[in-house]
Amino acid sequence: MVDYDVIVAGAGVSGATAAAMAGKLGKKVLLLDRNTDLEPGKKTVWGWVCGDAVARSHITFTQKNLGNTFSNEALGLKVDGVVALSPDLGYKLPFDGEGYSLERPVFGKELFDEAIKNGAEFRGKFSVEGPIIEDNKVKGVFGKNEKGEAEKITGKITIDALGIASLLRRKLPENQYIDKEIDYEDLELTGRFIYKTDESIDDPKYYDKKNALIHLNQQMAPGGYGWVFPKTNGRVNVGLGVQHRSLEARNKKFGATDNLKSLIEKYVKWNPLFKNYQLDSSHKNGEGYWSVSVRRQMEGMAYPGYLGAGDSMASANPLSAGGIGPALIGGILAGKAAATAVETGDTSLEGLWNYNVEYVKQYGKSMAGMEIFRIFLQSMNNQEIDYGMKNFITYEEAVEITYGRIPELSLAKKVSKLVKGVGAIRAFKDLAWTTNKMKELNAIYANYPKSPAEFPEFKRTVIATVNEAKARMPSGPV
Ligand SMILES: Cc1cc2nc3c(=O)[nH]c(=O)nc-3n(C[C@H](O)[C@H](O)[C@H](O)COP(=O)(O)OP(=O)(O)OC[C@H]3O[C@@H](n4cnc5c(N)ncnc54)[C@H](O)[C@@H]3O)c2cc1C
C-alpha cells in the first residue's frame, strides 16, 4: 500500500505544473517543498532568482494543457522578443520571438494554486533528502518534515522537480540514463538584480522597453552574457552569467581578480540606464545568485518509478539559458506520463520510456545541437564575435538557429567576405564545422531510442560528438 499515486518533489515551475497536470488527470498527488505555501517557487533564500523572460509559445502550451489562464499581473510585461547585441554594440540578432517578462513570485503562486485547485495536497517546510530505493526502483522520498523529524513518504511515481541541485537526482543509484552531477563547465554562475529606474535613456543598445537585451561580451561576461530585461513600471531585471573556466582565463590574461559580483557591479556601472536607480525589494526578491545549466537535457529523464522535469534534468536551453519554458513543458509531460503509468500499473523504465520520447519530440530534440553552438560561441573572443555577427550570419539565419533549426548558412557566398577578415578564418571554419555537427545531432535526436535497449548506443554517440566539440573549441579565448 503506497501513500500517493504521484509524489512531486519541488513546487517551482516544473513541480507545480506537474502536480497541476497529474491532479487534473485525477491522480492522488502530493506536492512537497521546503518553502511554505506563501512562497511557492522560491528557489533559495535569495528569492525567485531568474531573468523572468519566457516565450509566449510556452505559456500558450501550458494554458492549453492545464486549461488555466495566467493573470496579466503574473505575465508582467509583454515583449517583442530577446535581442542579442555584439560586443561592440554594432550588431543585433533576435532570439525566441514574442514573450513576457514575468512577475515570477505571482506566476509561481498561480501555478501552485492551479495544482491545489486540481486536488494536489501540499506539504511545506519538508526538506527532501533522497529517494527511497527498493530493488533498483524509486518508491518515494525520505526527508525531514516541518517538525524536523525524519519521515518517509511512498508513491507509485516520484517526479523530481527539485531544481538544479536536486538531491533526488544526485542520490539515484548509478545508472546510464541520468547523470548525477552536472559538469562545472556546463554551468553558468549567475546573479541578478531587480532595479527601479527613471528610464532616463532612450538608447536601445542599453535599454529597450520592447525587447529583452542580451550583451555578448567575453570581457564583461566571460563565457556568458549580461542582460537588461524590461519589466512593468520602469523596473528592469539586470544580471550576468559567466562560465567559471572562461572567467579564470580572462582574469589570468588581464591580471584581474574579478568575480561574479564585481562583474555585475561593473556591468551596471557601464550601462547609462543606471544613473538613478534603486533596488525593488518587493517579495524580498531584489537581489540573488544561483546557477543555471547550459548543456542538453539529461539524455534520459526517466528511471524506474521516477521522472525528472525542469532544472533537475538540466533542461534549460544551452544557448539562452531559458529554463522556464522547458520546465513548463517537462512539468506537463511528466504529469501526463505519471498519470498514464499509474493507470496502466507499469512504472518500470519501459513503462515510463514514452516520457523521454515525448519530451524530445516536443522540445528537447534540438538542445544537443544548441549546446554545440554554445561551445562555439564560448570559444570566440570579442573581435571574432563582432566580425561573425556582422558577416557570417544573417538576421533570418540567427532566428533559425535560436529555434534549433539549422539554416543552410550559404557559407560559400560568405567565403568572399573572408578576404576582408583573414583573422576570422578560424571562427569561420569552426562555424561551418559547428553547423554540420548541429545537423548531425538533430538527426540523431530525430531517431531518439524507442526503448531503453537502444539507448546506450545513442548516448555514446551524443557524448562523443559533444566531447569532440569541446576538444576542438575550448572556452576562454579572451
Ligand atoms: C539568474 C538566473 C536567470 C535566469 N533567467 C531566466 C530567464 O530569463 N528565462 C528563463 O526561461 N529561465 C531563466 N533562468 C532559468 C530558470 O529560472 C529555471 O530554469 C527554472 O526556475 C526551473 O524551474 P524548476 O521548477 O525546474 O526549478 P526551481 O525553480 O529551482 O524550483 C525548485 C523547487 O524545489 C524546491 N527544493 C529544492 N530542493 C529542495 C529540497 N531538498 N527539499 C524540498 N524542496 C526543495 C525549491 O524550494 C523550489 O521551490 C534563469 C536562472 C537563473 C539562476
The ligand as an SDF file (V2000), in Angstrom:
LIG
                    3D

 53 58  0  0  0  0  0  0  0  0999 V2000
   19.9620   34.2410  -12.5540 C   0  0  0  0  0  0  0  0  0  0  0  0
   19.1110   33.3610  -13.4180 C   0  0  0  0  0  0  0  0  0  0  0  0
   18.4510   33.9150  -14.5010 C   0  0  0  0  0  0  0  0  0  0  0  0
   17.6050   33.1330  -15.2800 C   0  0  0  0  0  0  0  0  0  0  0  0
   16.9090   33.7330  -16.2800 N   0  0  0  0  0  0  0  0  0  0  0  0
   15.9930   33.0320  -16.9700 C   0  0  0  0  0  0  0  0  0  0  0  0
   15.1440   33.6850  -17.9140 C   0  0  0  0  0  0  0  0  0  0  0  0
   15.1840   34.8990  -18.1170 O   0  0  0  0  0  0  0  0  0  0  0  0
   14.2640   32.9130  -18.5920 N   0  0  0  0  0  0  0  0  0  0  0  0
   14.1460   31.5700  -18.3860 C   0  0  0  0  0  0  0  0  0  0  0  0
   13.3290   30.9140  -19.0520 O   0  0  0  0  0  0  0  0  0  0  0  0
   14.9130   30.9410  -17.4690 N   0  0  0  0  0  0  0  0  0  0  0  0
   15.8180   31.6280  -16.7510 C   0  0  0  0  0  0  0  0  0  0  0  0
   16.5600   31.0030  -15.7850 N   0  0  0  0  0  0  0  0  0  0  0  0
   16.3250   29.5630  -15.5200 C   0  0  0  0  0  0  0  0  0  0  0  0
   15.0110   29.3250  -14.7530 C   0  0  0  0  0  0  0  0  0  0  0  0
   14.9530   30.1810  -13.6470 O   0  0  0  0  0  0  0  0  0  0  0  0
   14.9000   27.8700  -14.3250 C   0  0  0  0  0  0  0  0  0  0  0  0
   15.1330   27.0590  -15.4560 O   0  0  0  0  0  0  0  0  0  0  0  0
   13.5540   27.4960  -13.7010 C   0  0  0  0  0  0  0  0  0  0  0  0
   13.3430   28.1690  -12.4960 O   0  0  0  0  0  0  0  0  0  0  0  0
   13.4770   25.9880  -13.4420 C   0  0  0  0  0  0  0  0  0  0  0  0
   12.3510   25.6740  -12.6920 O   0  0  0  0  0  0  0  0  0  0  0  0
   12.2910   24.3510  -11.8040 P   0  0  0  0  0  0  0  0  0  0  0  0
   10.9200   24.3030  -11.2330 O   0  0  0  0  0  0  0  0  0  0  0  0
   12.7390   23.1840  -12.5800 O   0  0  0  0  0  0  0  0  0  0  0  0
   13.3630   24.5390  -10.6480 O   0  0  0  0  0  0  0  0  0  0  0  0
   13.4060   25.6300   -9.4800 P   0  0  0  0  0  0  0  0  0  0  0  0
   12.8200   26.9050   -9.9400 O   0  0  0  0  0  0  0  0  0  0  0  0
   14.8070   25.6520   -8.9940 O   0  0  0  0  0  0  0  0  0  0  0  0
   12.4510   25.0450   -8.3350 O   0  0  0  0  0  0  0  0  0  0  0  0
   12.8980   24.0260   -7.4570 C   0  0  0  0  0  0  0  0  0  0  0  0
   11.9540   23.9500   -6.2610 C   0  0  0  0  0  0  0  0  0  0  0  0
   12.3720   22.8480   -5.4410 O   0  0  0  0  0  0  0  0  0  0  0  0
   12.4780   23.2530   -4.0870 C   0  0  0  0  0  0  0  0  0  0  0  0
   13.5370   22.4410   -3.4690 N   0  0  0  0  0  0  0  0  0  0  0  0
   14.8290   22.3230   -3.8750 C   0  0  0  0  0  0  0  0  0  0  0  0
   15.4960   21.4560   -3.0870 N   0  0  0  0  0  0  0  0  0  0  0  0
   14.6110   21.0130   -2.1550 C   0  0  0  0  0  0  0  0  0  0  0  0
   14.6940   20.0730   -1.0940 C   0  0  0  0  0  0  0  0  0  0  0  0
   15.8250   19.4130   -0.8180 N   0  0  0  0  0  0  0  0  0  0  0  0
   13.5850   19.8250   -0.3640 N   0  0  0  0  0  0  0  0  0  0  0  0
   12.4070   20.4820   -0.6410 C   0  0  0  0  0  0  0  0  0  0  0  0
   12.2750   21.3770   -1.6350 N   0  0  0  0  0  0  0  0  0  0  0  0
   13.3530   21.6430   -2.3900 C   0  0  0  0  0  0  0  0  0  0  0  0
   12.8080   24.7330   -4.1330 C   0  0  0  0  0  0  0  0  0  0  0  0
   12.4030   25.3670   -2.9400 O   0  0  0  0  0  0  0  0  0  0  0  0
   11.9950   25.1890   -5.3680 C   0  0  0  0  0  0  0  0  0  0  0  0
   10.6770   25.5390   -4.9980 O   0  0  0  0  0  0  0  0  0  0  0  0
   17.4450   31.7430  -15.0030 C   0  0  0  0  0  0  0  0  0  0  0  0
   18.1320   31.1760  -13.9320 C   0  0  0  0  0  0  0  0  0  0  0  0
   18.9530   31.9680  -13.1360 C   0  0  0  0  0  0  0  0  0  0  0  0
   19.6500   31.3420  -11.9660 C   0  0  0  0  0  0  0  0  0  0  0  0
  1  2  1  0
  2  3  1  0
  2 52  2  0
  3  4  2  0
  4  5  1  0
  4 50  1  0
  5  6  2  0
  6  7  1  0
  6 13  1  0
  7  8  2  0
  7  9  1  0
  9 10  1  0
 10 11  2  0
 10 12  1  0
 12 13  2  0
 13 14  1  0
 14 15  1  0
 14 50  1  0
 15 16  1  0
 16 17  1  0
 16 18  1  0
 18 19  1  0
 18 20  1  0
 20 21  1  0
 20 22  1  0
 22 23  1  0
 23 24  1  0
 24 25  2  0
 24 26  1  0
 24 27  1  0
 27 28  1  0
 28 29  2  0
 28 30  1  0
 28 31  1  0
 31 32  1  0
 32 33  1  0
 33 34  1  0
 33 48  1  0
 34 35  1  0
 35 36  1  0
 35 46  1  0
 36 37  1  0
 36 45  1  0
 37 38  2  0
 38 39  1  0
 39 40  1  0
 39 45  2  0
 40 41  1  0
 40 42  2  0
 42 43  1  0
 43 44  2  0
 44 45  1  0
 46 47  1  0
 46 48  1  0
 48 49  1  0
 50 51  2  0
 51 52  1  0
 52 53  1  0
M  END
$$$$
